[in-house]
Each structure stands twice: as structure tokens, then as C-alpha cells.
């Protein structure tokens, strides 16, 4: 979707590269609710490039700590704290009636240029962690845009009318 110079460089969180970013700061309460948020520009530096599979296996106790985590002082404690907060955010969303979606992802196993099998990917806690923070950040950003009177595109889904087989979708600027 983006040109390569953006998607693989300028907007990518490459290890040990400074990047200008929009930070969405949240204050998460013990019950998982967010009572305060802020959005601001900042420079950031990604200290380690982590993979969902190995980080998830480690957090779930199914694998060793990835070397990139061990190499950065404080990263282990930070990831464990993020997992705890992620679980609180997820539990709060569930309590508020959030829907849970599940899917099976498979990737082809190739041999001599031919698909020989499909390998099913298992969803793990590292993916849950990022998902929880992304949802919370999206909610906070929508609230921030509303509070500051900024224009934004939002999806409005009307309730189904009698005799209508679908729910119309309208986009409007708020």
C-alpha cells in the first residue's frame, strides 16, 4: 500500500534507528479501564526487533527467552508488565461486551516450487498483547480527535430495518 521507501524504511521501526512517531499515552487502571490519555509527537528508538512466535513462546513458558530480549536491560520486566496490562485491557473490553474473533491462519509449505502442505499458525500471547494495545490506542485516538474537534472519518452502522437483508454503511466526517 505504501511505497517501499516508506513501508520498509521511514515508517518502519527498525532496530536502533531513531523515528518520529505519534505517541498515544494511556493511563490504565487496575480494572483495565483507561481513565486518561494523551497524544503527542516524539522521537523513539526501537531497542530490539522481536518476533511474535519466539516472544509468544517465551511469555507462555513454551520456549527460551529470545536473545534480543536478554540483550536489553529492563526489557524482560517491561514485556511482563505489558502482558499484565494487556490482560487487564482485554478483560475490561470483554466485560463491556467486546466481540472476540478467532481465525485460523495457515501458510504454505513449499518444496521445489510446489505447495506440499499447509502449516497452521497458532495465535499467541505476544499477538494478544499488541492487539490489546492497538485497540486501546485506537479508542484513545478517536476520543482525542473528538475532544480536540478534529475531523475524522468514522463508520456508522445503522440497525437492520424490517425487510432489509443488510446493514447499510455510511461514512461521515465527525
OpenMM code with the backbone's topology and positions (N, CA, C; nanometers):
from openmm import Vec3, app, unit

residues = "UNK UNK UNK UNK UNK UNK UNK UNK UNK UNK UNK UNK UNK UNK UNK UNK UNK UNK UNK UNK UNK UNK UNK UNK UNK UNK UNK UNK UNK UNK UNK UNK UNK UNK UNK UNK UNK UNK UNK UNK UNK UNK UNK UNK UNK UNK UNK UNK UNK UNK UNK UNK UNK UNK UNK UNK UNK UNK UNK UNK UNK UNK UNK UNK UNK UNK UNK UNK UNK UNK UNK UNK UNK UNK UNK UNK UNK UNK UNK UNK UNK UNK UNK UNK UNK UNK UNK UNK UNK UNK UNK UNK UNK UNK UNK UNK UNK UNK UNK UNK UNK UNK UNK UNK UNK UNK UNK UNK UNK UNK UNK UNK UNK UNK UNK UNK UNK UNK UNK UNK UNK UNK UNK UNK UNK UNK UNK UNK UNK UNK UNK UNK UNK UNK UNK UNK UNK UNK UNK UNK UNK UNK UNK UNK UNK UNK UNK UNK UNK UNK UNK UNK UNK UNK UNK UNK UNK UNK UNK UNK UNK UNK UNK UNK UNK UNK UNK UNK UNK UNK UNK UNK UNK UNK".split()
positions = [
    Vec3(0.0811, -0.1190, 0.0000),
    Vec3(0.0000, 0.0000, 0.0000),
    Vec3(0.0857, 0.1258, 0.0000),
    Vec3(0.1936, 0.1242, 0.0761),
    Vec3(0.2838, 0.2397, 0.0801),
    Vec3(0.4040, 0.2123, -0.0093),
    Vec3(0.4663, 0.3178, -0.0617),
    Vec3(0.5903, 0.2977, -0.1375),
    Vec3(0.6957, 0.2314, -0.0489),
    Vec3(0.7840, 0.1548, -0.1100),
    Vec3(0.8852, 0.0787, -0.0356),
    Vec3(0.9694, 0.1666, 0.0566),
    Vec3(1.0051, 0.2865, 0.0122),
    Vec3(1.0891, 0.3724, 0.0969),
    Vec3(1.0183, 0.4134, 0.2254),
    Vec3(0.8858, 0.4126, 0.2234),
    Vec3(0.8101, 0.4398, 0.3458),
    Vec3(0.7899, 0.3128, 0.4273),
    Vec3(0.7374, 0.2074, 0.3642),
    Vec3(0.6998, 0.0873, 0.4388),
    Vec3(0.8192, 0.0092, 0.4927),
    Vec3(0.9330, 0.0135, 0.4250),
    Vec3(1.0474, -0.0650, 0.4717),
    Vec3(1.1562, 0.0196, 0.5367),
    Vec3(1.1362, 0.1523, 0.5364),
    Vec3(1.2395, 0.2372, 0.5949),
    Vec3(1.1805, 0.3460, 0.6836),
    Vec3(1.1318, 0.4526, 0.6264),
    Vec3(1.0954, 0.5715, 0.7029),
    Vec3(0.9858, 0.5509, 0.8074),
    Vec3(0.8886, 0.4630, 0.7820),
    Vec3(0.7823, 0.4384, 0.8810),
    Vec3(0.8003, 0.3042, 0.9515),
    Vec3(0.9084, 0.2371, 0.9258),
    Vec3(0.9333, 0.1069, 0.9873),
    Vec3(1.0147, 0.1244, 1.1152),
    Vec3(0.9804, 0.0492, 1.2174),
    Vec3(1.0525, 0.0581, 1.3447),
    Vec3(1.1738, -0.0345, 1.3416),
    Vec3(1.2728, 0.0043, 1.2648),
    Vec3(1.3953, -0.0735, 1.2538),
    Vec3(1.4739, -0.0640, 1.3840),
    Vec3(1.5450, -0.1697, 1.4171),
    Vec3(1.6235, -0.1713, 1.5413),
    Vec3(1.7301, -0.0626, 1.5381),
    Vec3(1.7423, 0.0079, 1.6498),
    Vec3(1.8451, 0.1098, 1.6728),
    Vec3(1.8422, 0.2260, 1.5738),
    Vec3(1.7237, 0.2585, 1.5238),
    Vec3(1.7062, 0.3747, 1.4364),
    Vec3(1.6090, 0.4708, 1.5040),
    Vec3(1.6415, 0.5994, 1.5015),
    Vec3(1.5505, 0.6999, 1.5557),
    Vec3(1.4379, 0.7234, 1.4564),
    Vec3(1.3160, 0.7327, 1.5087),
    Vec3(1.1982, 0.7548, 1.4246),
    Vec3(1.1080, 0.8569, 1.4924),
    Vec3(1.0502, 0.9459, 1.4115),
    Vec3(0.9496, 1.0378, 1.4615),
    Vec3(0.8188, 0.9606, 1.4681),
    Vec3(0.7491, 0.9693, 1.5792),
    Vec3(0.6274, 0.8902, 1.5977),
    Vec3(0.5208, 0.9724, 1.6677),
    Vec3(0.3994, 0.9273, 1.6543),
    Vec3(0.2890, 0.9819, 1.7313),
    Vec3(0.2681, 0.8859, 1.8474),
    Vec3(0.2894, 0.9327, 1.9680),
    Vec3(0.2750, 0.8508, 2.0884),
    Vec3(0.1344, 0.8675, 2.1426),
    Vec3(0.0715, 0.7580, 2.1751),
    Vec3(-0.0583, 0.7603, 2.2418),
    Vec3(-0.0349, 0.7034, 2.3804),
    Vec3(-0.0390, 0.7909, 2.4781),
    Vec3(-0.0112, 0.7525, 2.6164),
    Vec3(-0.1430, 0.7275, 2.6880),
    Vec3(-0.1519, 0.6138, 2.7560),
    Vec3(-0.2739, 0.5735, 2.8256),
    Vec3(-0.2455, 0.5523, 2.9731),
    Vec3(-0.3413, 0.5871, 3.0579),
    Vec3(-0.3327, 0.5523, 3.1995),
    Vec3(-0.4355, 0.4424, 3.2220),
    Vec3(-0.3854, 0.3214, 3.2432),
    Vec3(-0.4715, 0.2037, 3.2584),
    Vec3(-0.4901, 0.1751, 3.4073),
    Vec3(-0.6154, 0.1663, 3.4486),
    Vec3(-0.6490, 0.1384, 3.5879),
    Vec3(-0.6405, -0.0120, 3.6155),
    Vec3(-0.6459, -0.0489, 3.7434),
    Vec3(-0.6368, -0.1896, 3.7808),
    Vec3(-0.7480, -0.2748, 3.7212),
    Vec3(-0.8646, -0.2131, 3.6945),
    Vec3(-0.9759, -0.2902, 3.6369),
    Vec3(-0.9678, -0.2988, 3.4840),
    Vec3(-0.8645, -0.2371, 3.4237),
    Vec3(-0.8471, -0.2420, 3.2797),
    Vec3(-0.9081, -0.1250, 3.2050),
    Vec3(-0.9755, -0.0358, 3.2764),
    Vec3(-1.0312, 0.0829, 3.2109),
    Vec3(-0.9195, 0.1848, 3.1897),
    Vec3(-0.9383, 0.2716, 3.0919),
    Vec3(-0.8432, 0.3783, 3.0640),
    Vec3(-0.9091, 0.5080, 3.1093),
    Vec3(-0.8488, 0.5753, 3.2082),
    Vec3(-0.9123, 0.6970, 3.2606),
    Vec3(-0.8461, 0.8249, 3.2109),
    Vec3(-0.7372, 0.8112, 3.1367),
    Vec3(-0.6669, 0.9286, 3.0896),
    Vec3(-0.5850, 0.8896, 2.9671),
    Vec3(-0.5815, 0.9781, 2.8690),
    Vec3(-0.4988, 0.9526, 2.7513),
    Vec3(-0.4438, 1.0844, 2.6987),
    Vec3(-0.3366, 1.0726, 2.6245),
    Vec3(-0.2767, 1.1889, 2.5619),
    Vec3(-0.2122, 1.1435, 2.4316),
    Vec3(-0.1978, 1.2332, 2.3383),
    Vec3(-0.1322, 1.2040, 2.2108),
    Vec3(-0.0331, 1.3157, 2.1826),
    Vec3(0.0880, 1.2778, 2.1459),
    Vec3(0.1908, 1.3771, 2.1172),
    Vec3(0.2992, 1.3169, 2.0286),
    Vec3(0.3735, 1.4049, 1.9632),
    Vec3(0.4845, 1.3621, 1.8783),
    Vec3(0.6080, 1.3415, 1.9643),
    Vec3(0.6883, 1.2428, 1.9258),
    Vec3(0.8125, 1.2164, 1.9980),
    Vec3(0.9078, 1.1385, 1.9076),
    Vec3(1.0334, 1.1446, 1.9420),
    Vec3(1.1316, 1.0593, 1.8771),
    Vec3(1.1367, 0.9292, 1.9556),
    Vec3(1.1467, 0.8177, 1.8851),
    Vec3(1.1610, 0.6903, 1.9549),
    Vec3(1.2700, 0.6082, 1.8897),
    Vec3(1.3200, 0.5135, 1.9661),
    Vec3(1.4229, 0.4217, 1.9182),
    Vec3(1.3812, 0.2811, 1.9584),
    Vec3(1.3658, 0.1967, 1.8600),
    Vec3(1.3322, 0.0571, 1.8836),
    Vec3(1.4597, -0.0150, 1.9288),
    Vec3(1.4579, -0.0684, 2.0488),
    Vec3(1.5774, -0.1313, 2.1069),
    Vec3(1.5991, -0.2747, 2.0614),
    Vec3(1.4933, -0.3406, 2.0137),
    Vec3(1.5074, -0.4803, 1.9720),
    Vec3(1.3973, -0.5160, 1.8734),
    Vec3(1.4330, -0.5948, 1.7750),
    Vec3(1.3344, -0.6454, 1.6804),
    Vec3(1.2946, -0.7843, 1.7296),
    Vec3(1.1667, -0.7975, 1.7685),
    Vec3(1.1176, -0.9231, 1.8247),
    Vec3(1.0207, -0.9890, 1.7286),
    Vec3(1.0150, -1.1203, 1.7342),
    Vec3(0.9214, -1.1978, 1.6520),
    Vec3(0.8073, -1.2462, 1.7414),
    Vec3(0.6854, -1.2415, 1.6870),
    Vec3(0.5692, -1.2881, 1.7638),
    Vec3(0.5879, -1.4316, 1.8108),
    Vec3(0.6353, -1.5188, 1.7223),
    Vec3(0.6420, -1.6619, 1.7555),
    Vec3(0.7348, -1.6893, 1.8736),
    Vec3(0.8576, -1.6373, 1.8695),
    Vec3(0.9515, -1.6668, 1.9785),
    Vec3(0.9181, -1.5893, 2.1053),
    Vec3(0.8724, -1.4650, 2.0912),
    Vec3(0.8358, -1.3862, 2.2091),
    Vec3(0.7130, -1.4465, 2.2763),
    Vec3(0.6145, -1.4873, 2.1955),
    Vec3(0.4950, -1.5514, 2.2500),
    Vec3(0.5275, -1.6815, 2.3204),
    Vec3(0.6119, -1.7626, 2.2589),
    Vec3(0.6507, -1.8906, 2.3205),
    Vec3(0.7187, -1.8660, 2.4546),
    Vec3(0.8064, -1.7669, 2.4615),
    Vec3(0.8744, -1.7349, 2.5873),
    Vec3(0.7748, -1.6858, 2.6927),
    Vec3(0.6864, -1.5926, 2.6558),
    Vec3(0.5891, -1.5398, 2.7517),
    Vec3(0.4946, -1.6488, 2.8024),
    Vec3(0.4667, -1.7477, 2.7185),
    Vec3(0.3777, -1.8577, 2.7561),
    Vec3(0.4515, -1.9710, 2.8254),
    Vec3(0.5836, -1.9590, 2.8409),
    Vec3(0.6607, -2.0645, 2.9060),
    Vec3(0.6860, -2.1844, 2.8169),
    Vec3(0.6757, -2.1676, 2.6857),
    Vec3(0.6972, -2.2783, 2.5921),
    Vec3(0.8309, -2.2695, 2.5203),
    Vec3(0.9105, -2.1685, 2.5523),
    Vec3(1.0375, -2.1515, 2.4835),
    Vec3(1.1315, -2.0638, 2.5628),
    Vec3(1.2569, -2.0593, 2.5171),
    Vec3(1.3570, -1.9776, 2.5872),
    Vec3(1.3359, -1.8288, 2.5592),
    Vec3(1.3969, -1.7482, 2.6425),
    Vec3(1.3922, -1.6039, 2.6216),
    Vec3(1.4691, -1.5719, 2.4935),
    Vec3(1.4076, -1.4985, 2.4024),
    Vec3(1.4803, -1.4588, 2.2813),
    Vec3(1.6026, -1.3756, 2.3165),
    Vec3(1.7138, -1.3970, 2.2472),
    Vec3(1.8370, -1.3219, 2.2766),
    Vec3(1.8187, -1.1705, 2.2720),
    Vec3(1.7324, -1.1211, 2.1831),
    Vec3(1.7113, -0.9760, 2.1729),
    Vec3(1.6512, -0.9191, 2.3007),
    Vec3(1.5716, -0.9977, 2.3729),
    Vec3(1.5137, -0.9528, 2.4997),
    Vec3(1.6209, -0.9502, 2.6073),
    Vec3(1.6995, -1.0575, 2.6133),
    Vec3(1.8057, -1.0673, 2.7138),
    Vec3(1.9116, -0.9589, 2.6943),
    Vec3(1.9308, -0.9120, 2.5716),
    Vec3(2.0363, -0.8158, 2.5413),
    Vec3(2.0041, -0.6736, 2.5859),
    Vec3(1.8777, -0.6447, 2.6146),
    Vec3(1.8386, -0.5082, 2.6505),
    Vec3(1.8002, -0.5038, 2.7985),
    Vec3(1.8767, -0.4330, 2.8806),
    Vec3(1.8435, -0.4240, 3.0231),
    Vec3(1.7014, -0.3703, 3.0444),
    Vec3(1.6245, -0.4400, 3.1273),
    Vec3(1.4900, -0.3967, 3.1606),
    Vec3(1.3821, -0.4442, 3.0645),
    Vec3(1.4206, -0.5025, 2.9511),
    Vec3(1.3201, -0.5430, 2.8533),
    Vec3(1.2333, -0.6578, 2.9055),
    Vec3(1.2913, -0.7526, 2.9758),
    Vec3(1.2129, -0.8646, 3.0292),
    Vec3(1.1030, -0.8124, 3.1220),
    Vec3(1.1379, -0.7262, 3.2150),
    Vec3(1.0393, -0.6712, 3.3090),
    Vec3(0.9336, -0.5900, 3.2340),
    Vec3(0.9753, -0.5140, 3.1327),
    Vec3(0.8823, -0.4337, 3.0556),
    Vec3(0.7808, -0.5218, 2.9823),
    Vec3(0.8266, -0.6299, 2.9215),
    Vec3(0.7352, -0.7197, 2.8499),
    Vec3(0.6390, -0.7907, 2.9449),
    Vec3(0.6879, -0.8283, 3.0604),
    Vec3(0.5987, -0.8928, 3.1585),
    Vec3(0.4924, -0.7935, 3.2081),
    Vec3(0.5306, -0.6685, 3.2290),
    Vec3(0.4352, -0.5646, 3.2683),
    Vec3(0.3350, -0.5398, 3.1554),
    Vec3(0.3823, -0.5340, 3.0323),
    Vec3(0.2931, -0.5145, 2.9191),
    Vec3(0.1929, -0.6295, 2.9073),
    Vec3(0.2379, -0.7511, 2.9333),
    Vec3(0.1455, -0.8656, 2.9291),
    Vec3(0.0366, -0.8493, 3.0339),
    Vec3(0.0756, -0.8114, 3.1546),
    Vec3(-0.0207, -0.7927, 3.2638),
    Vec3(-0.1238, -0.6856, 3.2279),
    Vec3(-0.0775, -0.5739, 3.1760),
    Vec3(-0.1685, -0.4648, 3.1390),
    Vec3(-0.2571, -0.5064, 3.0223),
    Vec3(-0.1998, -0.5771, 2.9267),
    Vec3(-0.2763, -0.6265, 2.8119),
    Vec3(-0.3910, -0.7161, 2.8563),
    Vec3(-0.3648, -0.8028, 2.9527),
    Vec3(-0.4693, -0.8921, 3.0042),
    Vec3(-0.5799, -0.8125, 3.0732),
    Vec3(-0.5432, -0.7067, 3.1448),
    Vec3(-0.6440, -0.6214, 3.2093),
    Vec3(-0.7288, -0.5487, 3.1049),
    Vec3(-0.6646, -0.4951, 3.0017),
    Vec3(-0.7385, -0.4272, 2.8948),
    Vec3(-0.8360, -0.5231, 2.8269),
    Vec3(-0.7890, -0.6431, 2.7971),
    Vec3(-0.8719, -0.7439, 2.7299),
    Vec3(-0.9907, -0.7843, 2.8185),
    Vec3(-0.9664, -0.8056, 2.9470),
    Vec3(-1.0739, -0.8451, 3.0388),
    Vec3(-1.1787, -0.7333, 3.0500),
    Vec3(-1.1332, -0.6090, 3.0559),
    Vec3(-1.2261, -0.4968, 3.0644),
    Vec3(-1.3113, -0.4874, 2.9382),
    Vec3(-1.2481, -0.5008, 2.8213),
    Vec3(-1.3234, -0.4966, 2.6956),
    Vec3(-1.4268, -0.6086, 2.6909),
    Vec3(-1.3887, -0.7265, 2.7369),
    Vec3(-1.4821, -0.8404, 2.7384),
    Vec3(-1.5990, -0.8107, 2.8309),
    Vec3(-1.5707, -0.7542, 2.9486),
    Vec3(-1.6746, -0.7177, 3.0451),
    Vec3(-1.7700, -0.6145, 2.9854),
    Vec3(-1.7194, -0.5278, 2.8980),
    Vec3(-1.8002, -0.4243, 2.8346),
    Vec3(-1.8751, -0.4746, 2.7112),
    Vec3(-1.8574, -0.6035, 2.6783),
    Vec3(-1.9314, -0.6625, 2.5668),
    Vec3(-1.8570, -0.6712, 2.4360),
    Vec3(-1.7267, -0.6598, 2.4389),
    Vec3(-1.6485, -0.6684, 2.3151),
    Vec3(-1.6629, -0.8061, 2.2523),
    Vec3(-1.6647, -0.8087, 2.1229),
    Vec3(-1.6700, -0.9346, 2.0497),
    Vec3(-1.5311, -0.9949, 2.0414),
    Vec3(-1.5256, -1.1262, 2.0393),
    Vec3(-1.3993, -1.1963, 2.0236),
    Vec3(-1.4040, -1.2709, 1.8912),
    Vec3(-1.3037, -1.2491, 1.8104),
    Vec3(-1.2967, -1.3160, 1.6817),
    Vec3(-1.1806, -1.4135, 1.6823),
    Vec3(-1.2011, -1.5250, 1.6203),
    Vec3(-1.0936, -1.6220, 1.6064),
    Vec3(-1.0803, -1.6595, 1.4601),
    Vec3(-0.9611, -1.6847, 1.4196),
    Vec3(-0.9385, -1.7283, 1.2826),
    Vec3(-0.8220, -1.8253, 1.2812),
    Vec3(-0.8178, -1.9024, 1.1782),
    Vec3(-0.7074, -1.9953, 1.1596),
    Vec3(-0.6239, -1.9420, 1.0441),
    Vec3(-0.4968, -1.9243, 1.0696),
    Vec3(-0.4071, -1.8772, 0.9652),
    Vec3(-0.3146, -1.9915, 0.9275),
    Vec3(-0.2992, -2.0090, 0.7993),
    Vec3(-0.2114, -2.1141, 0.7505),
    Vec3(-0.1166, -2.0560, 0.6465),
    Vec3(0.0028, -2.1110, 0.6423),
    Vec3(0.0969, -2.0690, 0.5395),
    Vec3(0.1403, -2.1934, 0.4617),
    Vec3(0.1639, -2.1760, 0.3329),
    Vec3(0.2008, -2.2920, 0.2517),
    Vec3(0.3423, -2.3398, 0.2818),
    Vec3(0.3605, -2.4693, 0.2804),
    Vec3(0.4925, -2.5300, 0.2919),
    Vec3(0.5326, -2.5667, 0.1492),
    Vec3(0.6387, -2.5035, 0.1013),
    Vec3(0.6809, -2.5206, -0.0376),
    Vec3(0.7951, -2.6207, -0.0479),
    Vec3(0.7916, -2.6948, -0.1562),
    Vec3(0.9005, -2.7876, -0.1874),
    Vec3(0.9173, -2.7903, -0.3384),
    Vec3(1.0341, -2.7527, -0.3847),
    Vec3(1.0620, -2.7463, -0.5286),
    Vec3(0.9595, -2.6620, -0.6032),
    Vec3(0.9217, -2.5497, -0.5440),
    Vec3(0.8292, -2.4587, -0.6094),
    Vec3(0.6832, -2.5005, -0.6049),
    Vec3(0.6512, -2.6073, -0.5332),
    Vec3(0.5129, -2.6548, -0.5233),
    Vec3(0.4669, -2.6557, -0.3786),
    Vec3(0.3386, -2.6315, -0.3597),
    Vec3(0.2806, -2.6383, -0.2261),
    Vec3(0.2643, -2.7845, -0.1884),
    Vec3(0.3290, -2.8250, -0.0795),
    Vec3(0.3228, -2.9643, -0.0349),
    Vec3(0.2350, -2.9824, 0.0885),
    Vec3(0.2147, -2.8726, 0.1616),
    Vec3(0.1382, -2.8834, 0.2851),
    Vec3(0.0994, -2.7427, 0.3288),
    Vec3(0.0138, -2.7352, 0.4289),
    Vec3(-0.0197, -2.6098, 0.4943),
    Vec3(0.0182, -2.6222, 0.6405),
    Vec3(0.0843, -2.5197, 0.6918),
    Vec3(0.1222, -2.5180, 0.8325),
    Vec3(0.0343, -2.4165, 0.9034),
    Vec3(-0.0401, -2.4621, 1.0036),
    Vec3(-0.1319, -2.3761, 1.0772),
    Vec3(-0.0537, -2.2962, 1.1804),
    Vec3(-0.0755, -2.1652, 1.1799),
    Vec3(-0.0122, -2.0773, 1.2772),
    Vec3(-0.0994, -2.0709, 1.4015),
    Vec3(-0.0363, -2.0783, 1.5164),
    Vec3(-0.1059, -2.0715, 1.6443),
    Vec3(-0.1001, -1.9285, 1.6959),
    Vec3(-0.2164, -1.8725, 1.7318),
    Vec3(-0.2223, -1.7376, 1.7906),
    Vec3(-0.1579, -1.7433, 1.9283),
    Vec3(-0.0769, -1.6448, 1.9632),
    Vec3(-0.0096, -1.6498, 2.0930),
    Vec3(-0.0256, -1.5200, 2.1709),
    Vec3(0.0260, -1.5205, 2.2919),
    Vec3(0.0089, -1.4087, 2.3842),
    Vec3(0.0795, -1.2813, 2.3351),
    Vec3(0.1858, -1.2953, 2.2576),
    Vec3(0.2531, -1.1758, 2.2045),
    Vec3(0.1608, -1.1025, 2.1072),
    Vec3(0.0864, -1.1758, 2.0267),
    Vec3(-0.0094, -1.1147, 1.9351),
    Vec3(-0.1250, -1.0533, 2.0127),
    Vec3(-0.1704, -1.1215, 2.1190),
    Vec3(-0.2764, -1.0667, 2.2048),
    Vec3(-0.2325, -0.9344, 2.2671),
    Vec3(-0.1081, -0.9288, 2.3101),
    Vec3(-0.0537, -0.8094, 2.3746),
    Vec3(-0.0607, -0.6905, 2.2785),
    Vec3(-0.0104, -0.7090, 2.1586),
    Vec3(-0.0110, -0.5997, 2.0604),
    Vec3(-0.1542, -0.5622, 2.0234),
    Vec3(-0.2389, -0.6622, 2.0055),
    Vec3(-0.3793, -0.6370, 1.9707),
    Vec3(-0.4479, -0.5525, 2.0785),
    Vec3(-0.4265, -0.5866, 2.2046),
    Vec3(-0.4880, -0.5108, 2.3148),
    Vec3(-0.4455, -0.3657, 2.3132),
    Vec3(-0.3164, -0.3412, 2.2922),
    Vec3(-0.2674, -0.2040, 2.2899),
    Vec3(-0.3148, -0.1292, 2.1661),
    Vec3(-0.3250, -0.1969, 2.0543),
    Vec3(-0.3736, -0.1313, 1.9323),
    Vec3(-0.5194, -0.0884, 1.9474),
    Vec3(-0.6024, -0.1759, 2.0043),
    Vec3(-0.7429, -0.1413, 2.0249),
    Vec3(-0.7535, -0.0233, 2.1211),
    Vec3(-0.6813, -0.0286, 2.2322),
    Vec3(-0.6855, 0.0807, 2.3304),
    Vec3(-0.6356, 0.2114, 2.2682),
    Vec3(-0.5308, 0.2044, 2.1876),
    Vec3(-0.4779, 0.3244, 2.1229),
    Vec3(-0.5783, 0.3806, 2.0222),
    Vec3(-0.6455, 0.2942, 1.9489),
    Vec3(-0.7457, 0.3411, 1.8522),
    Vec3(-0.8615, 0.4114, 1.9225),
    Vec3(-0.9072, 0.3553, 2.0331),
    Vec3(-1.0156, 0.4182, 2.1100),
    Vec3(-0.9688, 0.5539, 2.1632),
    Vec3(-0.8489, 0.5571, 2.2190),
    Vec3(-0.7965, 0.6830, 2.2731),
    Vec3(-0.7802, 0.7874, 2.1628),
    Vec3(-0.7348, 0.7461, 2.0460),
    Vec3(-0.7175, 0.8420, 1.9363),
    Vec3(-0.8523, 0.8952, 1.8895),
    Vec3(-0.9525, 0.8091, 1.8804),
    Vec3(-1.0867, 0.8555, 1.8420),
    Vec3(-1.1383, 0.9567, 1.9445),
    Vec3(-1.1178, 0.9293, 2.0729),
    Vec3(-1.1595, 1.0231, 2.1770),
    Vec3(-1.0812, 1.1534, 2.1670),
    Vec3(-0.9516, 1.1443, 2.1418),
    Vec3(-0.8670, 1.2629, 2.1294),
    Vec3(-0.9135, 1.3502, 2.0124),
    Vec3(-0.9421, 1.2883, 1.8986),
    Vec3(-0.9877, 1.3639, 1.7822),
    Vec3(-1.1210, 1.4327, 1.8107),
    Vec3(-1.2094, 1.3626, 1.8792),
    Vec3(-1.3399, 1.4208, 1.9139),
    Vec3(-1.3218, 1.5378, 2.0107),
    Vec3(-1.2398, 1.5168, 2.1146),
    Vec3(-1.2178, 1.6201, 2.2156),
    Vec3(-1.1530, 1.7457, 2.1584),
    Vec3(-1.0676, 1.7290, 2.0594),
    Vec3(-0.9965, 1.8439, 2.0022),
    Vec3(-1.0681, 1.9017, 1.8803),
    Vec3(-1.1829, 1.8444, 1.8461),
    Vec3(-1.2616, 1.8964, 1.7353),
    Vec3(-1.2013, 1.8714, 1.5986),
    Vec3(-1.1140, 1.7721, 1.5877),
    Vec3(-1.0528, 1.7396, 1.4587),
    Vec3(-1.1496, 1.6589, 1.3729),
    Vec3(-1.1385, 1.6775, 1.2437),
    Vec3(-1.2182, 1.5976, 1.1516),
    Vec3(-1.1644, 1.4557, 1.1498),
    Vec3(-1.2547, 1.3607, 1.1405),
    Vec3(-1.2134, 1.2214, 1.1289),
    Vec3(-1.3213, 1.1439, 1.0544),
    Vec3(-1.2810, 1.0369, 0.9916),
    Vec3(-1.3760, 0.9503, 0.9220),
    Vec3(-1.4132, 0.8373, 1.0171),
    Vec3(-1.5427, 0.8186, 1.0348),
    Vec3(-1.5903, 0.7108, 1.1218),
    Vec3(-1.6958, 0.6307, 1.0485),
    Vec3(-1.7043, 0.5058, 1.0843),
    Vec3(-1.8040, 0.4180, 1.0242),
    Vec3(-1.9282, 0.4196, 1.1116),
    Vec3(-2.0435, 0.4345, 1.0494),
    Vec3(-2.1705, 0.4318, 1.1213),
    Vec3(-2.2519, 0.3170, 1.0646),
    Vec3(-2.2877, 0.2225, 1.1492),
    Vec3(-2.3674, 0.1092, 1.1053),
    Vec3(-2.5058, 0.1237, 1.1656),
    Vec3(-2.6065, 0.1379, 1.0791),
    Vec3(-2.7435, 0.1516, 1.1267),
    Vec3(-2.7986, 0.0149, 1.1635),
    Vec3(-2.9002, 0.0152, 1.2489),
    Vec3(-2.9648, -0.1102, 1.2827),
    Vec3(-3.0436, -0.1594, 1.1628),
    Vec3(-3.0601, -0.2893, 1.1558),
    Vec3(-3.1269, -0.3512, 1.0418),
    Vec3(-3.2757, -0.3149, 1.0410),
    Vec3(-3.3252, -0.2694, 0.9272),
    Vec3(-3.4662, -0.2375, 0.9101),
    Vec3(-3.5425, -0.3642, 0.8705),
    Vec3(-3.6694, -0.3698, 0.9053),
    Vec3(-3.7511, -0.4847, 0.8663),
    Vec3(-3.7516, -0.4948, 0.7141),
    Vec3(-3.7278, -0.6128, 0.6636),
    Vec3(-3.7279, -0.6360, 0.5201),
    Vec3(-3.5952, -0.6054, 0.4528),
    Vec3(-3.4982, -0.5521, 0.5248),
    Vec3(-3.3675, -0.5230, 0.4676),
    Vec3(-3.2734, -0.6377, 0.4981),
    Vec3(-3.2045, -0.6858, 0.3983),
    Vec3(-3.1173, -0.8018, 0.4146),
    Vec3(-2.9748, -0.7635, 0.4552),
    Vec3(-2.9468, -0.6352, 0.4660),
    Vec3(-2.8120, -0.5933, 0.5016),
    Vec3(-2.8179, -0.4668, 0.5861),
    Vec3(-2.7051, -0.4371, 0.6481),
    Vec3(-2.6936, -0.3135, 0.7254),
    Vec3(-2.6169, -0.2129, 0.6410),
    Vec3(-2.6811, -0.1012, 0.6067),
    Vec3(-2.6096, -0.0023, 0.5261),
    Vec3(-2.4919, 0.0571, 0.6026),
    Vec3(-2.3910, 0.0928, 0.5307),
    Vec3(-2.2697, 0.1500, 0.5889),
    Vec3(-2.2536, 0.2920, 0.5365),
    Vec3(-2.2423, 0.3883, 0.6284),
    Vec3(-2.2206, 0.5269, 0.5905),
    Vec3(-2.0928, 0.5755, 0.6546),
    Vec3(-2.0182, 0.6536, 0.5816),
    Vec3(-1.9017, 0.7200, 0.6383),
    Vec3(-1.9349, 0.8683, 0.6467),
    Vec3(-1.8973, 0.9300, 0.7552),
    Vec3(-1.9189, 1.0737, 0.7667),
    Vec3(-1.8033, 1.1358, 0.8437),
    Vec3(-1.7858, 1.2623, 0.8231),
    Vec3(-1.6834, 1.3360, 0.8971),
    Vec3(-1.7432, 1.3837, 1.0273),
    Vec3(-1.6735, 1.3562, 1.1345),
    Vec3(-1.7236, 1.3983, 1.2662),
    Vec3(-1.6468, 1.5188, 1.3145),
] * unit.nanometer
topology = app.Topology()
chain = topology.addChain("A")
for resn in residues:
    res = topology.addResidue(resn, chain)
    for name in ("N", "CA", "C"):
        topology.addAtom(name, app.Element.getBySymbol(name[0]), res)
